[in-house]
Amino acid sequence: MPRDLVVVGLGYVGLPLAAAACAAGLRTVGLDVSAEVVAGLGAGRSHVGDVPSGAVAEMVAAGFTATTDPDVLTTADTIVLCLPTGLSATGEPDLSAVRAAAHTAASRLRPGTLVVLESTSHPGTTEEVVRPILERGSGLRVGEDFHLVYSPERIDPGNERFAMQNTPKIISGCTPLCAKHGVAFYGRFVDSLVVSRGTREAEMAKLLENSYRYVNIALVNEVALFCDRMGIDVWDVLHCAGTKPFGFAPFQPGPGVGGHCIPVDPRYLESKARSAGFTFGTLSAARAVNERMPSHVVLRAAELLGGRGRMLSGSRVLLLGVAYKRDVADTRESPAYPIARGLRAQGAEVSYHDPRVAEFHVDGHPLRRALELAEALAAADLVVLLQDHSCYDLVELSSSGCLLLDTRGKSAGTAVTLL
């Protein structure tokens, strides 16, 4: 049976894309290597926070199917690759998932098919990595026999204002005709399309977007460290600066940088720059600041307990919110990992409370999860607010009487210390 679309990779990017395509009436199939993911989706269960199970059930009722069988690619008019692009054990870009998916698609590619890469990567990935794999494996040529497009994902987990349809989508093609096919495809379910000059420009635009956030977060983190040294209220500084209606974009300091994109994507840019003999000094400096923040939180925790005549060793420390972002369940690259690691290294008994995260392991060691917040607050020697989930009553936290280190600057009270 012919399909309008096969989405390869049904994670935080692929599943929302499949949902949007289904809602627009496209005959859509999802392909994933995880049998567990496929089985769950087939039963109407979602594993992605931005796509509720009810929406998956509606997708299935409308004809959506998920499979582990790559032969489904032979039925696709359009194939969209939504694979993770993380870092290797040595901290270098890891394109193994993209390469594997491209090889799988290449051997099943039909003439006339549109192939889209949405995964974030360094400039040149589409032309220098994906294109050769597809052409060699299929015997077909880009721009003549099939079309190849790069369109970077812009998924923002937990964002209730911007979703797939109303977030402008960058489209770039290996040829002008490829780009036109990309516009025709995404125009079916995205309101605003931005056509880039080429794939390298689109790839660079995506890295710039996330590097911009990374650098500015580092700036306010360093400002927070300086204000702490000088006895200046950084939160009031940020409030005042944020009232300027031009020339200033507000960012907030925190315990570190988490998520799959912000701490990872700048490494792709740095790696590509090194191969071109260029050094991104700004990104290196930003990484040094952002990676310092978890150890600063551990230091502040030790100082607060010291003020009560206690040491970290033997103290009960409760972490509130171990997800990387407010109101999401995703813990990828969460600063809670190095913070918990640092606290445990100094002998603290660390537990956590997060209604969205059922399990949290640090270096293979499962942290005890507190289910009753009031009881956990009463039992803790120190509470560290890492993520201000909307479920947390900040007034209640501030008045609970527990010693509280608020890394988000949202609480107030005599027992509260801000980052």
N, C-alpha and C positions, 0 to 999 in steps of 0.2 A: 504494500500500500504506500503510495507517495505521501511524503510529509512536507509541510511547509518549513519546518524547523526541527533540528536536533541540537539540543544544548548539551555540550560535553562538560561535565563537572557541575554537580547540583548542590553547591555550597552557598555561601553568603552572597555570591554574585549570580551564579547560574540559576538558582531557584527563583529569585525575584524576577529575573529575565523571563524564565519560562512562564511564570504567573502572568506577567504583563502581556506576553504573546498570546497566551490562552484567552485572556480577557478580551483581546482584540480579534479573536476568532481564528487564530492561526492553528493549524493542526500540528501539535507540538509533542515531541518525545524528549525525554531526558535520559542521558547516558552517564553512568557513574560506575567507578570500579568497586564501590562498596555495596555488597549485597544487602547489608543492614539498612543503608539509606534507601535503596531501591524498594525493599520490602515495606519499609515504613511509609514511603510515599504512596505505594500501591494501596496501602490500607488507610490512606487519608491522614497520615500523621506527618507533621512537619518537624524538622530539626533545626530550622532557621527562624529566629525570633521575629523578623520582619514579615514572614509569611505564616500566618496562623494556620492551624490544622484545618479550620473551617474552609479557608481559601484553597488548601490542597484538595480537600474533599470535592469542592466545586470544580477544580481543575480536572480531577479524575472523572467526575460526572460528565464533563464536557468532552471527554475523549483523551485527556492527557495520560500517557503511560511513562513509566520509568523502567529502564532495563540495564543489565550489565553486558548485553550482547552488542559488540561493536558493529556487527553487520547491519544494524539499523541505519548506519551512516549511508548505506547504498541507496536508501529511499529518500534522502534529504535534498530539498532544494537549497536550503541554507544550513550551514554548520557553524555554530558559534562556540569557540573554545574559551571556557571560563575556568582555567586551572590556577592553582596557587603558585605564586612565585616568591618563595621564601629565601632563606639564607642557609648555606651549608654549615657544617660543624665548625668550619674555619671563618665563618662570617662573610663568605663570598656569595654572590647571586647564584641561586639554584634554579635552573630552567629545565630540570629533568622532567617534570610533569608536563610542561608545554611541549618538549621534544617528543615525549612518548605519545601524547595525544595527536601531534602532527603526523607521526609515523603511522598511527592507527588510522587516521583519516586518509592519508595518502594512498594506501593500498585499496581504499574503497571509494575513491573520489570519482564522480561521474562528470562528463563534460557539462558545462553550464552551471555548475554548482557555485554558490557564493560561500566562501569561508571567511569567518571573522574571528580575529583574536581580540579578546577583551582584557586579558591578563596584563597587569602592570609590569613593565620591563624597561630596559635601557634602550636608548635610540639605536635603531638598526636591527632590533629583534625580528620584526616582521619580514624585512627584506633579506637579512643575513642568516637567520636561523629557520624560521617557519617556511619561507618561500622555497629554499632549496630542498627541504625535506619533502614538501608537497610535490614539487616538480619531478624530483628523482623517483619518488615512490609511485607516482601515478602515470608518468610519461606525458603529462599534460603541461601546457604552458600558461602562466598567469597572464591575464589580459587578453588571451586568445581563446583558450579552452575553458578556463574557469576564472573566477574573480576572487581577489584577496584583499581584505579590508582590515584596518586596525581601528578599533573604536574603544577607547579606554573606559572601564567601568567607573561609575561615580555613585556607588552605593554608600550610603551613610547610615549604618545601623542605628535604629532607635529614632531616626528623624521622622517626625510625624508631618512635617510641612512639605518636604521634597521627596518624591518617590520617582520611579522610573519614568512615568509619563511627563511630569512637569519639570524634570531636570534636563537642561540642555545637553545634547549628546554630540560629542566630537566624532566626525566621520573622516577617515582618510583611506585612500586606496593606493595600491601599487601603480595603477594607471588611472587616468580620468574616468574611463569606463567602469573600472572597479569601484571607484568612489560613487558613481551614479547608482550602481546596483546597491551599494551600502545605504545610500539615501533612500532609495525606494523601499528597502526592507525596514529600516528603523522608522521611517515615516509612517508606518502602519500603526505604531503604538507609542511614539514619542512626539511631543508637541513641537519642540524646537531643535533643529539640527544645525550644527556648525561644521562646515566643510573645511578641513585643513589642507594646506598646500601639499603635504605628503605624509607618509607614515612616520618618518623620523620626527617631524614637527609635532605630530599628535602624541607620539611616545614621550617627547621631551615636555610637552605641555602637562601631561599627567604627572611626571616627576616634579615639575615646577610647582604644581598645585600642592602636593604633599610636602615638598621641601620648604615651601613658604610657611606652612603651619609649623613644621619642625623647628625652623630657625626662630620664628617668633615666640614659640613656646619656650625655647631655650633662653631667649632674651628676658622674658618675664620671670623665668625660674632664677636666672642669675640676679635680676633685680630683687627678687624675694630674698635671696641669700645675702645680698648687700644690705638690704633694709633690716634684716635680722641682726646683722653685725652692728648696724648703726642705731638700732632701737627705733626704727621708723615703721609705721603701720603701712605695710605694702598694700593691704586691701583698700585702705583709704586712698593711697596713691593711685591705684588702678581705677577706683571709682571716679576720682577727679579727672584723670587723663581721659577716661572713657566718655566724658561729657563733650569732648571736642567733636564737632560735627564734620570735620574734614581732616584729612591727612593722618588719621590715627585709627587703627583697627584693634579692638580690644581682644586680648588673650589672657588666659588665667594660668597662674602657676599651679603646680601640683606635685605629687610624690614621684613623678616620672612620666614617661611617655609609653603608651601601650597601643595594642591593636595590631592588625596585620599590615597596615599601610604606613603609618607615620614613622615608626622607628625603623622600618625595613626599606622603604622606597628610596630614601636618600643614599643608602648603601649601593643601590644599583647605579645611581648617578655618579657617585664617587668612583666606583669600579670602572665604569665606562670612561670617565675622565682620566683615570690613571693610564688606561690603555692608549689614550690619545696624547699622553704626555702633559696633561693639565691637572692642576690641583685645586680642588674646591676647599679652600681654607675656611670659608664660612661654615660649611657643613661639618668639617672636622671639629671646629670650635663648639658648634652647637651640640654635637654628640657628646663631647666631654662634659658639658654642663648638664645635659639631660640625664646622662648615665650617673652623674654625681648625686642626683636627687634622692634615690632610695637610701643611700648611705647617710645623707643628711637627716632623713626621717628617723633612722635608727639612732643617730646621735641625739636628736631632739628627744626621742623616747627615753634614752639613758639620762639625759639632763633633767627631764621632768620627774622621773622616779628618784633621781638623786636628791632633788629638792624635797622629797618626802622621806628621805633617809633610807631609800631602797636601792638595790642594784637590779640591772636587767636579769642577771642570773637568779633563777628561782621565781621571778615575777610572772604573773599571769597576764598576758597581753592579748587583747581581743581586737582583731582586724574587722572593720566594718566595710563591706563592699570590696570584693577581690576581683570583680570584673574590670576590664580595662576602661569601661565607659559607663556613664550613668544610664541606668535602666536597660542594660543589655546583659545577656548571659555569657558573653564571649570573654574568655580569659587570656586570649593569645597575647603574648608579650606584655602581660599586665605587670606594672611595677610592684604588685603585691608579691610576686615571686622573689625578687631580690630583697625586698623588705623583710619578708618572713624568714628568708635564708639568713639575713644579717642578724635578726633578733634571736633566732635559734642558735646561731654561732656563739652568741654571748650568753647562752644558757636560759633564755626566756622560754616559758611554756606558752606556745602560740596556738590560738584557736581563731576561728573566723565565723562571721555571720554574713550571709548573703542569700536572700530569698531566691535568687535566680541561678545560683551555682550550687549544685548538689554535692559535688566532690571537688576538692582542691588539694593537689599533691605538689610537694616541693622536694625536688631531688629524690623522688620515689617515696617520700614520706607523706602519708595522708594527714592533713591537719584536721583536728577535731572540729566538726561543724556544730555551732550553737543553733538550736532551733527556737528557743524561747529567748527573745532579745532582752526582756527585763531581767530574767535570771542571769543571763550572761553578763550584763552590765554590772549587776550587783556583785558578781563573783570576780570580776577583773580588777587587777591593780592598775592597769592602764588600758584605755580604749583609743584606737587609732582609726579615725574616719578617713578611709582612702577614697571611697566613691559615694557621693551623696545621692544614692538612689531615692526616688520620690517617695518610697515607702517609709523612709526614716523621718520621724518627727524631730526636727532639729531643736525645737523648744524643749521637747521631752529629754533629748540627749543632754542638752545644756543644763537642765535642772535635775538630772538624775543623781548628781553628787559624785559621779565617778570622775576620775582624772582623765580628761579628754584631749587628745592631740588631733586637731582638725586641719587636715591638709588641703581642704577646699575653701576655707575662710567663710563658712556659712553659719557657724555657731557663735554663741556669746554666753559669757558667764564667768564666775570667779574660778571655776575649776577647769575652764577651757583655755587651751593654748593653741594659737594659730600657727601654721607653718612659718 
